[in-house]
Amino acid sequence: MFNLSPDWRGRGTAALAGVGARARGWHDRIAANDPVYRGFRRPGRAEQIAALVTLLLIVAIVLFLLMFDWNWLRGPIGRWASNEYDRDIAIQGDLDVRPFSWTPTIIVNDLKFGGPDWARERDTARVGRIEARFRLRTLLAGRIELPLLAITRPDVVLISTGDGRQSWDLDPDKPDDGEGLKLPLINRLIIEGGHLVLEARQRDLTLDAAVTARESADAENGGAGFLLAGQGEINGSPLTLRISGGPLINIRRDRPYRFEARLEGARSRLVADGAITRPFDLGRFTSTLRLEGQDLNDLYLLTGVTLPSTPPYRLSGALTRDDRVWTLDDVAGRVGASDLSGEVRIEGGERLRVDANLASRRLDLDDLMAILGAETRTNEAGTETTTVASGAGPGRLLPDATLQVERLRTMDGSLTYRATSVKANDLEIRTVRLGAKLEDGLLDLDPVSFAFSRGELNGTARINATRDTPYSAIDFRLAGYPLESIIPLRGGVAPITGRALGRAQLEGPGASIHTFAGASKGSLSLVVPRGELRRAFAELLGINASAGLTRLLRGDQSRSTIRCGVADFDVSGGVARARTLVVDTDVVLARGSGSINLGNETLDLRIDGDSKRPRLLRLWTPITVRGSLTEPSVGIDAASAITQGGVVGALAAVVAPVAALFAFVDPGLAEDADCGALIAGAR
């Protein structure tokens, strides 16, 4: 290929000759000075004897291994394993070892692997026969690789308890790292007549399954080479599990092994289609995941992840496991009538952690109410959710669904959620933002933010779930909410206008919103700095029969100015008692008293109105607001009206009929309230 000149060829020959001369010199020095070399070249009597002894020893070891009865080791092996793992372990059948091969083989018959001391009544495993072949080359390199693992009639019982004990855990003092089972590479796996029983007592779950792994796809297994299929119960409802994959032959680390899994139970269905990226490293896989069911909260029984109560859902995503970290990306689907997207990260280990970033393009507010404990119903098309009743029963406003504090204690995590639009609703909510952080049983909700068409509600809440009965504290502020959104239009005109400001600061024990409110303490306040009220209603606020009724009958739409409105309540033992209750208009100053019982959701308020102008035909009787929060009734104090009627009768009898009219005359001596001081005093 290269055309060298004679001069270059000559130089190369000379160089090679020099190298050869140096090598011969090195050899001659070793031959002259190294006794080991001389011994091998011309062995003396001592060397000959040593070589013969070594050869005889090797032959003896080989003959011993060929003739050795390996069953003699069953007892010592069983005693050592039983003492090491604190359970009864024994090889009750023959033990055979075939060491002279590039793939040494061990065959164990009738292996018993007992349960721990708290589950002695049931063996963790009994296996009819195990044949394992090892690749000698990789074994000498410190790695285990099995060309064949054949298991016949394995009968496995796995038990877990509510306090975290697991019958299969050989080192219970070592914390769970959550990284999953990592098995050595098995080129061929064969399982015949396998049987698996699972009892998760903390979830009231039982499963009885058959396990097979064959060298070819079998029509009996639905075309699968590997199949685990079983049935059982979870929390009293049926449970089914099916995991299938191809034949476990010619398996390589760099060739993903595909599988399908389907789990149904607890009103839920989970379907996964994926691959173990490094076969037999069960801590690494990818799959598509589809979930659907009646309530996300039910998934706790299947997964151990605490989720809120929701309407029926249907979701999908890309599930990946990387040792202790699970990620569900590209979440898409619906919860109730609301769409949901985002990503979820779950970190396993001694303590579970879940972090989620979720969003909705369009939220149905009733779906959010379900999280707070309201009972909802979603139509079959999944386009609309309605609140059918609160958990507290008919006529109640506050839900009575119980917070499952024991589940909150099992994990940590965080949540961010945003709804960029909200389905049309009576409260005119336009967007929603929620944030949550859970650490060691303390749940912080921050922010809790609702943006209305005008105004917003922002707040925080903390729930201490470390107690048997959780203790909560809330602080919510309402800013700029329009009164016309609360009181319906009459004749196309809002009877009252203005912007409301409010604050709720409450704390107390309770496992539900209803029980918390019924035992809470703190303060409630609502302020209307300025607004307008239909004059007819303003006159009636002071029971001004002459002016108020006349304006109503005439259809008068003229307005009165609301100088201020202040409602400030002290709350103790779930009862809010009015500290300040004032509505000041340009024609009437109304003062109130009374209470609101948050426990039984009733109110009992009394409003006394004083006219600022002289009026004829005024009833000297307060307005009463009583009944339930959902259906309050407005009336007048009948006793006061009867008293005023008695005065009229007395005047008519003693003085004259005309004088009796003075009992209905209001001289209009009320003065403006000090609105600045009232608003400043509200908390």
Sequence and secondary structure as in RCSB ss.txt:
>XXXX:A:sequence
MFNLSPDWRGRGTAALAGVGARARGWHDRIAANDPVYRGFRRPGRAEQIAALVTLLLIVAIVLFLLMFDWNWLRG
PIGRWASNEYDRDIAIQGDLDVRPFSWTPTIIVNDLKFGGPDWARERDTARVGRIEARFRLRTLLAGRIELPLLA
ITRPDVVLISTGDGRQSWDLDPDKPDDGEGLKLPLINRLIIEGGHLVLEARQRDLTLDAAVTARESADAENGGAG
FLLAGQGEINGSPLTLRISGGPLINIRRDRPYRFEARLEGARSRLVADGAITRPFDLGRFTSTLRLEGQDLNDLY
LLTGVTLPSTPPYRLSGALTRDDRVWTLDDVAGRVGASDLSGEVRIEGGERLRVDANLASRRLDLDDLMAILGAE
TRTNEAGTETTTVASGAGPGRLLPDATLQVERLRTMDGSLTYRATSVKANDLEIRTVRLGAKLEDGLLDLDPVSF
AFSRGELNGTARINATRDTPYSAIDFRLAGYPLESIIPLRGGVAPITGRALGRAQLEGPGASIHTFAGASKGSLS
LVVPRGELRRAFAELLGINASAGLTRLLRGDQSRSTIRCGVADFDVSGGVARARTLVVDTDVVLARGSGSINLGN
ETLDLRIDGDSKRPRLLRLWTPITVRGSLTEPSVGIDAASAITQGGVVGALAAVVAPVAALFAFVDPGLAEDADC
GALIAGAR
>XXXX:A:secstr
     HHHHHHHHHHHHHHHHHHHHHHHHHHHH HHHHHHHS  HHHHHHHHHHHHHHHHHHHHHHH  GGGGHH
HHHHHHHHHHTS EEE S EEEE SSSS EEEEEEEEE   GGGTTS SEEEEEEEEE  HHHHHTT  EESEEE
EEEEEEEEEE TTS BTT S TTS       B  EES EEEEEEEEEEEEGGGTEEEEEEEEEEEEEEGGGTSEE
EEEEEEEEETTEEEEEEEEE    S  TTS EEEEEEEEETTEEEEEEEEESSTTBTTEEEEEEEEEES GGGHH
HHH       S EEEEEEEEEETTEEEEEEEEEEETTEEEEEEEEEE SSSEEEEEEEEESSB HHHHHHHTT E
EEE TTSS EEEEE TT TT  S      HHHHTTEEEEEEEEES B   TT EEEEEEEEEEETTEEEEEEEEE
EESS EEEEEEEEETTSSS EEEEEEEEEEEEGGGTS  BTTB SEEEEEEEEEEEEEE SSHHHHHHT EEEEE
EEE SEEEEHHHHHHHTTBHHHHHHHHHHT   EEEEEEEEEEEEEETTEEEEEEEEEEESSEEEEEEEEEETTT
TEEEEEEEEEESS BSSB    EEEEEESSSEEEEE HHHHHHHHHHHHHHHHHT HHHHGGGG B        H
HHHHHH  
